[in-house]
Amino acid sequence: MSAILMHQRRNRHEHVLVFAGTGEGPGIVQSLLDRGFRVSVSVVSQAAARGFAAMSLQGLHVGAFPSQQSLADHLATQAVTCVVDATHPFALRISADLQFTCSTGHPWLIRYERPDHGAVDHGLLATIDDLARCPLSGHRLLLAVGARQLHAAVAAAHLAGAVVHARVLPTPEAIRKAGAAGLSGDQLAVLRPGAGERPGALEAALCHRWKISDVLCRQSGGAADGLWSRLCADGSMRLWKLKRPHARLDVDVVHSVNALCRLLNANTAGPQAGAYNGGQ
């Protein structure tokens, strides 16, 4: 019996390519490897690639694809049978490119969607521009929305009358974009979410130092989203969230690693696009 099980686990023909852009990436990939899938990984940076260094991968691609054609060529060259889009919910370009490239169903595309953290509807903003119409006059606002949207968030917050501070990642690009948005000195904190021995302690100290009354983060479903939800619930700060983009209805969506593995196991013969949405 054990020999049969080992044969089933180790001799799958599927080649799963995981586009990993969040902290859950290594866990997703390791779970697929443990179940016997052949797995490759694509990440944007060398820093992200380090999380997969010790894994027995079919391949590891580092860097953005310059065009949809280069992406399609990569999938064809690697003989990929299934693509798992586990990129950040706000990484819209790569998700759109994957949806276009896999639109024929070959390879099969599955979207790994992080679960939502709690947020009241009136605290959700559809766009950054909506921040300008929020009641923030005289409020001390901390922006935790990522460097890419920081310039627009600062402009909207100033229109709303807020005193603005921000937290950005410790990367040259993030610091440069913060400076371009007019943030420097005591207006800016450079740190990774959850850094330190007690996750959230540095963020809580920042909010206390800056006398923060409001926080804006993205509804990403990740660690940073959960951290700000917890800190604002425990304190006296109001939490605003930039609403995550909706997943497309014609793409299979899962919300957990177990659901992903069950779907792959149940559909080894091919995709059933749109037939599986919201698995836990």
ZIGILIN-V281688 format. One record per pair of residues at least 24 apart in sequence whose ideal C-beta (glycine too) atoms are under 10 Angstrom apart, sorted by sequence separation. I is the first residue (numbers start at 1). GAP is how many residues later the second one is. D is the distance in Angstrom with one decimal. If there is no record, write none. Layout:
I & GAP & D
I & GAP & D
This chain:
12 & 24 & 5.0
13 & 24 & 9.8
14 & 24 & 6.6
15 & 24 & 7.8
16 & 24 & 7.4
17 & 24 & 7.4
18 & 24 & 7.3
19 & 24 & 7.9
20 & 24 & 9.2
21 & 24 & 9.7
26 & 24 & 9.6
27 & 24 & 9.5
30 & 24 & 9.7
33 & 24 & 7.9
82 & 24 & 9.9
83 & 24 & 5.2
84 & 24 & 9.5
85 & 24 & 6.4
86 & 24 & 9.1
87 & 24 & 9.1
89 & 24 & 7.2
128 & 24 & 4.5
129 & 24 & 9.6
131 & 24 & 9.1
132 & 24 & 4.2
136 & 24 & 4.0
137 & 24 & 3.4
138 & 24 & 7.8
139 & 24 & 7.1
140 & 24 & 8.4
141 & 24 & 7.0
142 & 24 & 6.9
143 & 24 & 7.3
144 & 24 & 8.6
147 & 24 & 7.8
150 & 24 & 8.2
154 & 24 & 8.9
158 & 24 & 8.8
163 & 24 & 9.0
164 & 24 & 9.8
165 & 24 & 7.4
166 & 24 & 9.6
167 & 24 & 6.5
168 & 24 & 9.9
169 & 24 & 8.3
186 & 24 & 7.9
193 & 24 & 9.2
199 & 24 & 7.8
203 & 24 & 6.5
207 & 24 & 7.0
212 & 24 & 9.6
213 & 24 & 6.1
214 & 24 & 4.8
215 & 24 & 5.3
216 & 24 & 4.5
217 & 24 & 5.9
218 & 24 & 4.8
219 & 24 & 5.4
220 & 24 & 6.5
249 & 24 & 9.6
250 & 24 & 4.9
252 & 24 & 4.7
253 & 24 & 4.8
254 & 24 & 8.1
255 & 24 & 6.2
256 & 24 & 5.5
9 & 25 & 8.3
10 & 25 & 9.9
11 & 25 & 7.2
12 & 25 & 5.5
13 & 25 & 7.8
14 & 25 & 9.3
15 & 25 & 6.9
16 & 25 & 9.6
17 & 25 & 6.4
18 & 25 & 9.2
19 & 25 & 9.3
23 & 25 & 9.7
26 & 25 & 4.4
30 & 25 & 6.6
33 & 25 & 10.0
72 & 25 & 9.0
76 & 25 & 9.7
81 & 25 & 8.3
82 & 25 & 5.6
83 & 25 & 7.1
84 & 25 & 8.1
85 & 25 & 7.1
86 & 25 & 8.2
87 & 25 & 8.7
89 & 25 & 6.6
127 & 25 & 8.8
128 & 25 & 5.3
131 & 25 & 3.9
132 & 25 & 7.7
134 & 25 & 9.7
135 & 25 & 7.7
136 & 25 & 5.8
137 & 25 & 7.4
138 & 25 & 7.4
139 & 25 & 9.8
140 & 25 & 7.0
141 & 25 & 9.0
142 & 25 & 6.6
143 & 25 & 8.8
148 & 25 & 9.1
167 & 25 & 9.4
170 & 25 & 9.0
203 & 25 & 7.5
206 & 25 & 10.0
207 & 25 & 8.9
212 & 25 & 5.8
213 & 25 & 6.7
214 & 25 & 7.7
215 & 25 & 6.9
216 & 25 & 7.4
217 & 25 & 7.4
218 & 25 & 8.6
219 & 25 & 4.5
248 & 25 & 9.8
249 & 25 & 6.1
251 & 25 & 9.8
252 & 25 & 6.8
253 & 25 & 6.4
254 & 25 & 4.6
255 & 25 & 5.7
9 & 26 & 6.6
10 & 26 & 5.1
12 & 26 & 6.5
22 & 26 & 9.4
25 & 26 & 6.5
26 & 26 & 6.1
29 & 26 & 6.3
30 & 26 & 10.0
71 & 26 & 5.6
75 & 26 & 6.6
80 & 26 & 9.4
81 & 26 & 5.4
82 & 26 & 4.6
83 & 26 & 5.0
84 & 26 & 5.2
85 & 26 & 4.8
86 & 26 & 4.1
88 & 26 & 8.9
128 & 26 & 9.7
129 & 26 & 8.9
130 & 26 & 7.7
131 & 26 & 5.8
132 & 26 & 8.4
133 & 26 & 8.4
134 & 26 & 5.3
135 & 26 & 8.9
136 & 26 & 4.0
137 & 26 & 9.9
147 & 26 & 6.4
148 & 26 & 8.9
151 & 26 & 6.7
154 & 26 & 9.6
155 & 26 & 8.0
167 & 26 & 7.9
200 & 26 & 9.5
204 & 26 & 9.8
212 & 26 & 9.7
214 & 26 & 6.3
215 & 26 & 9.1
216 & 26 & 6.8
218 & 26 & 7.0
219 & 26 & 9.6
248 & 26 & 8.8
251 & 26 & 8.4
253 & 26 & 7.6
254 & 26 & 8.3
8 & 27 & 9.7
9 & 27 & 3.7
10 & 27 & 9.9
11 & 27 & 9.8
21 & 27 & 7.4
25 & 27 & 7.6
26 & 27 & 9.8
70 & 27 & 9.7
71 & 27 & 7.4
74 & 27 & 9.4
75 & 27 & 7.9
80 & 27 & 4.8
81 & 27 & 6.8
82 & 27 & 7.7
83 & 27 & 7.2
84 & 27 & 8.0
85 & 27 & 6.6
86 & 27 & 9.0
89 & 27 & 10.0
128 & 27 & 8.6
129 & 27 & 5.8
131 & 27 & 9.8
132 & 27 & 3.9
133 & 27 & 7.1
134 & 27 & 9.5
135 & 27 & 9.9
136 & 27 & 9.0
147 & 27 & 3.9
150 & 27 & 5.6
151 & 27 & 9.0
154 & 27 & 4.5
155 & 27 & 9.0
199 & 27 & 9.6
200 & 27 & 5.2
203 & 27 & 9.8
204 & 27 & 5.8
208 & 27 & 8.7
250 & 27 & 9.8
252 & 27 & 8.6
8 & 28 & 7.0
9 & 28 & 9.3
10 & 28 & 9.9
20 & 28 & 6.9
23 & 28 & 8.3
26 & 28 & 9.6
29 & 28 & 7.5
65 & 28 & 9.8
68 & 28 & 9.1
72 & 28 & 8.9
73 & 28 & 9.9
79 & 28 & 9.1
80 & 28 & 9.2
82 & 28 & 6.6
83 & 28 & 9.5
84 & 28 & 5.8
85 & 28 & 9.0
86 & 28 & 9.0
125 & 28 & 10.0
128 & 28 & 5.6
131 & 28 & 8.0
132 & 28 & 5.2
134 & 28 & 8.3
136 & 28 & 9.5
146 & 28 & 7.9
147 & 28 & 8.1
149 & 28 & 9.4
150 & 28 & 6.1
153 & 28 & 7.9
154 & 28 & 6.2
194 & 28 & 10.0
199 & 28 & 6.6
200 & 28 & 8.9
203 & 28 & 6.0
207 & 28 & 7.0
249 & 28 & 7.3
7 & 29 & 9.3
20 & 29 & 9.3
26 & 29 & 7.6
42 & 29 & 9.1
64 & 29 & 8.7
65 & 29 & 7.7
68 & 29 & 5.2
71 & 29 & 8.8
72 & 29 & 4.9
78 & 29 & 9.5
127 & 29 & 8.9
128 & 29 & 9.3
131 & 29 & 6.0
132 & 29 & 9.5
147 & 29 & 8.1
148 & 29 & 7.2
151 & 29 & 6.2
152 & 29 & 8.6
154 & 29 & 6.6
193 & 29 & 8.2
194 & 29 & 5.5
207 & 29 & 9.7
248 & 29 & 9.9
6 & 30 & 8.8
64 & 30 & 7.6
67 & 30 & 8.5
68 & 30 & 9.3
71 & 30 & 5.4
72 & 30 & 9.2
76 & 30 & 9.6
129 & 30 & 9.0
130 & 30 & 9.8
132 & 30 & 9.7
147 & 30 & 4.1
150 & 30 & 8.4
151 & 30 & 4.3
193 & 30 & 5.9
194 & 30 & 7.3
200 & 30 & 6.7
201 & 30 & 9.9
204 & 30 & 8.3
207 & 30 & 6.4
247 & 30 & 7.9
5 & 31 & 9.8
20 & 31 & 7.9
71 & 31 & 9.7
75 & 31 & 9.1
76 & 31 & 9.1
125 & 31 & 9.2
131 & 31 & 8.4
146 & 31 & 9.2
147 & 31 & 6.4
150 & 31 & 4.8
151 & 31 & 8.4
192 & 31 & 9.8
193 & 31 & 3.8
199 & 31 & 9.4
200 & 31 & 5.8
204 & 31 & 7.5
247 & 31 & 9.4
20 & 32 & 7.6
42 & 32 & 7.9
65 & 32 & 7.0
68 & 32 & 6.0
69 & 32 & 9.0
75 & 32 & 5.9
149 & 32 & 9.7
150 & 32 & 9.7
151 & 32 & 9.5
192 & 32 & 9.1
193 & 32 & 9.1
194 & 32 & 9.1
42 & 33 & 9.9
64 & 33 & 9.8
65 & 33 & 9.7
68 & 33 & 6.0
147 & 33 & 9.3
150 & 33 & 7.5
154 & 33 & 9.5
193 & 33 & 9.4
194 & 33 & 5.8
204 & 33 & 9.9
18 & 34 & 9.2
40 & 34 & 9.6
147 & 34 & 8.4
193 & 34 & 5.9
200 & 34 & 9.0
221 & 34 & 8.8
143 & 35 & 9.5
167 & 35 & 9.2
193 & 35 & 8.5
42 & 36 & 9.8
65 & 36 & 9.4
167 & 36 & 7.2
40 & 38 & 6.2
143 & 38 & 8.9
150 & 38 & 9.9
18 & 39 & 9.3
167 & 39 & 6.9
40 & 40 & 7.2
143 & 40 & 8.5
167 & 40 & 9.8
17 & 41 & 8.5
38 & 41 & 9.7
42 & 41 & 9.1
165 & 41 & 7.8
16 & 42 & 8.9
17 & 42 & 8.2
19 & 42 & 9.2
38 & 42 & 9.7
165 & 42 & 9.0
15 & 43 & 6.4
38 & 43 & 8.9
39 & 43 & 9.9
40 & 43 & 9.9
41 & 43 & 9.7
44 & 43 & 8.8
15 & 44 & 9.2
17 & 44 & 8.4
37 & 44 & 9.9
43 & 44 & 9.5
44 & 44 & 9.9
143 & 44 & 9.9
165 & 44 & 9.4
37 & 45 & 8.6
39 & 45 & 9.0
41 & 45 & 9.6
42 & 45 & 9.2
143 & 45 & 9.8
144 & 45 & 9.5
165 & 45 & 5.0
19 & 46 & 9.8
165 & 46 & 9.7
44 & 47 & 8.7
142 & 47 & 8.6
163 & 47 & 8.6
165 & 47 & 6.9
163 & 48 & 9.0
167 & 48 & 9.4
144 & 49 & 7.7
163 & 49 & 9.4
32 & 50 & 9.8
44 & 50 & 8.4
163 & 50 & 9.1
165 & 50 & 9.8
166 & 50 & 9.5
167 & 50 & 9.3
162 & 51 & 8.9
163 & 51 & 9.9
19 & 52 & 9.7
32 & 52 & 8.0
42 & 52 & 8.9
162 & 52 & 7.2
164 & 52 & 9.7
160 & 54 & 9.7
162 & 54 & 9.3
29 & 55 & 8.9
90 & 55 & 8.9
28 & 56 & 6.9
42 & 56 & 9.9
90 & 56 & 7.2
17 & 57 & 8.4
29 & 57 & 8.7
91 & 57 & 9.6
157 & 57 & 9.2
167 & 57 & 9.2
17 & 58 & 6.9
28 & 58 & 5.6
88 & 58 & 8.7
90 & 58 & 8.0
25 & 59 & 9.6
27 & 59 & 9.8
90 & 59 & 8.0
144 & 59 & 8.2
157 & 59 & 7.7
15 & 60 & 9.8
156 & 60 & 9.3
17 & 61 & 6.7
25 & 61 & 5.7
142 & 61 & 8.5
167 & 61 & 9.8
17 & 62 & 9.9
24 & 62 & 6.5
25 & 62 & 8.9
15 & 63 & 6.8
17 & 63 & 4.5
153 & 63 & 6.6
15 & 64 & 5.8
16 & 64 & 7.6
17 & 64 & 8.7
18 & 64 & 9.3
19 & 64 & 6.8
20 & 64 & 8.5
21 & 64 & 8.8
22 & 64 & 6.4
142 & 64 & 7.3
15 & 65 & 5.3
16 & 65 & 7.3
17 & 65 & 7.3
18 & 65 & 8.0
19 & 65 & 6.9
20 & 65 & 9.6
21 & 65 & 6.7
22 & 65 & 7.1
23 & 65 & 9.9
142 & 65 & 6.4
13 & 66 & 9.9
14 & 66 & 9.2
15 & 66 & 5.1
16 & 66 & 4.8
17 & 66 & 5.2
18 & 66 & 4.6
19 & 66 & 5.3
20 & 66 & 5.2
21 & 66 & 3.6
22 & 66 & 5.5
14 & 67 & 4.9
15 & 67 & 7.4
16 & 67 & 7.7
17 & 67 & 7.2
18 & 67 & 8.5
19 & 67 & 6.2
20 & 67 & 7.4
21 & 67 & 4.7
22 & 67 & 8.4
140 & 67 & 9.0
149 & 67 & 9.8
13 & 68 & 7.6
14 & 68 & 5.9
15 & 68 & 9.9
16 & 68 & 6.1
17 & 68 & 9.7
18 & 68 & 5.8
19 & 68 & 5.2
20 & 68 & 9.9
21 & 68 & 9.3
142 & 68 & 6.8
12 & 69 & 9.8
18 & 69 & 9.7
21 & 69 & 9.7
22 & 69 & 9.0
141 & 69 & 9.5
149 & 69 & 8.1
21 & 70 & 5.5
140 & 70 & 6.1
142 & 70 & 4.7
145 & 70 & 10.0
140 & 71 & 5.4
141 & 71 & 7.2
142 & 71 & 9.0
143 & 71 & 9.7
144 & 71 & 6.4
145 & 71 & 5.9
146 & 71 & 9.1
19 & 72 & 8.8
140 & 72 & 5.2
141 & 72 & 7.4
142 & 72 & 7.2
143 & 72 & 8.2
144 & 72 & 6.7
145 & 72 & 6.4
146 & 72 & 6.7
21 & 73 & 7.4
139 & 73 & 8.8
140 & 73 & 5.0
141 & 73 & 4.7
142 & 73 & 4.8
143 & 73 & 5.4
144 & 73 & 4.4
145 & 73 & 5.5
21 & 74 & 9.4
139 & 74 & 4.7
140 & 74 & 7.1
141 & 74 & 7.4
142 & 74 & 7.3
143 & 74 & 8.4
144 & 74 & 7.9
146 & 74 & 9.0
19 & 75 & 6.5
138 & 75 & 8.8
139 & 75 & 5.0
140 & 75 & 10.0
141 & 75 & 6.5
142 & 75 & 8.8
145 & 75 & 9.7
19 & 76 & 8.5
136 & 77 & 8.6
19 & 78 & 9.7
136 & 78 & 6.3
146 & 78 & 9.1
19 & 79 & 6.7
135 & 79 & 9.6
145 & 79 & 9.9
134 & 80 & 8.2
136 & 80 & 9.5
144 & 80 & 6.6
17 & 81 & 9.7
144 & 81 & 9.2
134 & 82 & 8.9
131 & 83 & 9.9
144 & 83 & 8.9
28 & 84 & 6.4
144 & 84 & 6.2
131 & 85 & 6.6
142 & 86 & 8.8
25 & 87 & 9.1
24 & 88 & 7.4
128 & 88 & 8.8
153 & 89 & 8.4
17 & 90 & 7.5
19 & 90 & 9.9
22 & 90 & 8.6
24 & 90 & 7.1
16 & 91 & 9.0
23 & 91 & 9.8
123 & 91 & 9.8
125 & 91 & 7.7
15 & 92 & 8.5
16 & 92 & 9.4
18 & 92 & 9.7
20 & 92 & 9.2
22 & 92 & 7.1
14 & 93 & 9.7
19 & 93 & 9.3
123 & 93 & 9.6
125 & 93 & 9.9
149 & 93 & 7.5
14 & 94 & 9.2
16 & 94 & 8.9
18 & 94 & 8.3
125 & 94 & 9.1
124 & 95 & 6.8
142 & 95 & 8.1
145 & 95 & 9.8
123 & 96 & 9.6
141 & 96 & 9.7
145 & 96 & 9.4
146 & 96 & 9.4
140 & 97 & 9.3
141 & 97 & 9.5
143 & 97 & 9.8
145 & 97 & 6.0
119 & 98 & 9.7
139 & 98 & 9.8
139 & 99 & 8.2
141 & 99 & 8.4
117 & 100 & 9.6
119 & 100 & 6.2
117 & 102 & 7.4
136 & 102 & 9.3
116 & 103 & 6.7
117 & 103 & 8.6
135 & 103 & 9.7
116 & 104 & 9.5
117 & 104 & 6.3
134 & 104 & 9.5
136 & 104 & 8.8
114 & 105 & 9.5
116 & 105 & 5.7
117 & 105 & 8.8
114 & 106 & 6.6
115 & 106 & 5.6
117 & 106 & 10.0
119 & 106 & 8.8
134 & 106 & 6.8
114 & 107 & 2.9
115 & 107 & 9.9
117 & 107 & 9.9
118 & 107 & 10.0
113 & 108 & 7.4
114 & 108 & 5.8
117 & 108 & 5.0
118 & 108 & 9.5
114 & 109 & 9.8
116 & 109 & 8.4
117 & 109 & 5.1
123 & 109 & 9.4
131 & 109 & 7.2
115 & 110 & 10.0
117 & 110 & 9.4
119 & 110 & 7.3
130 & 110 & 9.2
114 & 111 & 8.1
115 & 111 & 9.7
117 & 111 & 8.5
118 & 111 & 6.2
131 & 111 & 8.3
114 & 112 & 9.7
117 & 112 & 4.6
118 & 112 & 10.0
130 & 112 & 8.6
116 & 113 & 9.9
117 & 113 & 8.7
130 & 113 & 9.2
128 & 114 & 6.5
118 & 115 & 8.3
123 & 115 & 7.2
125 & 115 & 6.1
127 & 115 & 7.6
123 & 116 & 5.9
124 & 116 & 7.9
125 & 116 & 6.9
126 & 116 & 8.3
127 & 116 & 8.3
123 & 117 & 5.3
124 & 117 & 5.4
125 & 117 & 5.3
126 & 117 & 5.5
120 & 118 & 9.9
122 & 118 & 9.5
123 & 118 & 6.0
124 & 118 & 8.0
125 & 118 & 6.2
120 & 119 & 8.6
124 & 119 & 4.7
119 & 120 & 7.2
123 & 120 & 9.8
124 & 120 & 9.3
118 & 121 & 9.6
119 & 121 & 8.9
120 & 121 & 9.2
117 & 122 & 9.7
119 & 122 & 4.9
121 & 122 & 9.7
118 & 123 & 9.9
47 & 124 & 8.4
117 & 124 & 8.5
119 & 124 & 8.5
116 & 125 & 9.6
45 & 126 & 8.9
90 & 128 & 5.9
116 & 128 & 7.9
89 & 129 & 7.6
90 & 129 & 9.1
88 & 130 & 8.8
89 & 130 & 7.6
90 & 130 & 6.7
114 & 130 & 8.5
89 & 131 & 5.3
113 & 131 & 8.7
88 & 132 & 6.6
89 & 132 & 6.6
88 & 133 & 9.6
89 & 133 & 8.3
88 & 134 & 7.7
113 & 134 & 5.6
89 & 136 & 9.4
111 & 136 & 5.6
111 & 137 & 7.7
113 & 138 & 9.7
109 & 139 & 9.5
116 & 139 & 9.2
111 & 140 & 5.1
113 & 140 & 5.1
115 & 140 & 5.2
109 & 141 & 9.5
110 & 141 & 7.4
111 & 141 & 6.9
112 & 141 & 8.0
113 & 141 & 7.1
114 & 141 & 7.3
115 & 141 & 7.7
109 & 142 & 5.7
110 & 142 & 4.9
111 & 142 & 4.7
112 & 142 & 5.9
113 & 142 & 5.6
114 & 142 & 9.6
108 & 143 & 9.8
109 & 143 & 7.3
110 & 143 & 7.5
111 & 143 & 7.4
112 & 143 & 7.8
113 & 143 & 9.6
108 & 144 & 7.7
110 & 144 & 6.4
111 & 144 & 9.7
112 & 144 & 8.6
112 & 145 & 8.1
103 & 147 & 8.4
112 & 147 & 9.0
103 & 148 & 9.5
112 & 148 & 6.1
96 & 149 & 9.9
99 & 149 & 6.1
102 & 149 & 8.3
110 & 149 & 9.7
111 & 149 & 9.8
95 & 150 & 8.2
110 & 150 & 6.6
99 & 151 & 8.2
90 & 152 & 8.0
95 & 152 & 8.8
96 & 152 & 9.2
99 & 152 & 6.3
92 & 153 & 6.2
95 & 153 & 8.5
98 & 153 & 8.9
110 & 153 & 6.6
89 & 154 & 9.9
90 & 154 & 6.9
91 & 154 & 9.7
110 & 154 & 7.7
89 & 155 & 4.4
90 & 155 & 7.0
108 & 155 & 9.7
88 & 156 & 9.6
89 & 156 & 6.5
95 & 156 & 9.0
108 & 156 & 9.1
89 & 157 & 9.9
110 & 157 & 9.3
89 & 158 & 8.6
108 & 159 & 7.6
110 & 161 & 8.2
85 & 162 & 9.6
108 & 162 & 6.8
109 & 162 & 7.6
108 & 163 & 3.6
110 & 163 & 9.6
106 & 164 & 8.5
107 & 164 & 8.4
108 & 164 & 8.9
109 & 164 & 7.8
113 & 164 & 9.3
105 & 165 & 7.4
106 & 165 & 8.3
108 & 165 & 7.8
113 & 165 & 8.6
115 & 165 & 8.3
85 & 166 & 8.0
105 & 166 & 5.2
110 & 166 & 8.4
111 & 166 & 9.2
113 & 166 & 9.8
105 & 167 & 9.1
85 & 168 & 9.5
86 & 168 & 9.8
105 & 168 & 6.0
102 & 169 & 8.8
104 & 169 & 9.9
110 & 169 & 9.9
23 & 170 & 9.3
82 & 170 & 9.9
84 & 170 & 8.8
103 & 170 & 9.2
23 & 171 & 9.3
86 & 171 & 9.8
102 & 171 & 9.1
86 & 174 & 8.9
84 & 176 & 6.8
84 & 180 & 8.7
82 & 181 & 9.6
82 & 182 & 6.8
81 & 183 & 10.0
82 & 185 & 8.8
82 & 186 & 9.4
81 & 187 & 9.1
82 & 188 & 9.6
81 & 189 & 8.8
82 & 189 & 7.8
81 & 190 & 9.6
24 & 197 & 9.4
22 & 198 & 7.9
24 & 198 & 7.6
22 & 199 & 8.8
23 & 199 & 6.3
24 & 199 & 9.2
22 & 200 & 5.7
23 & 200 & 5.9
22 & 201 & 8.8
23 & 201 & 9.3
35 & 222 & 9.9
37 & 224 & 8.5
31 & 225 & 10.0
32 & 225 & 8.3
35 & 225 & 10.0
28 & 226 & 10.0
31 & 226 & 4.7
35 & 226 & 5.7
30 & 227 & 9.2
31 & 227 & 8.2
34 & 227 & 9.1
37 & 227 & 7.0
28 & 228 & 9.7
29 & 228 & 9.7
32 & 228 & 7.8
37 & 228 & 9.6
28 & 229 & 5.6
31 & 229 & 7.8
32 & 229 & 7.0
35 & 229 & 8.1
27 & 230 & 6.5
31 & 230 & 6.3
35 & 230 & 7.8
24 & 232 & 9.8
28 & 232 & 6.9
32 & 232 & 7.7
24 & 233 & 7.9
28 & 233 & 9.5
18 & 242 & 9.7
16 & 244 & 9.4
16 & 248 & 7.2
14 & 250 & 7.0
14 & 251 & 9.9
12 & 252 & 9.1
12 & 253 & 9.6
14 & 253 & 9.8
14 & 254 & 6.3
13 & 255 & 8.3
12 & 256 & 7.7
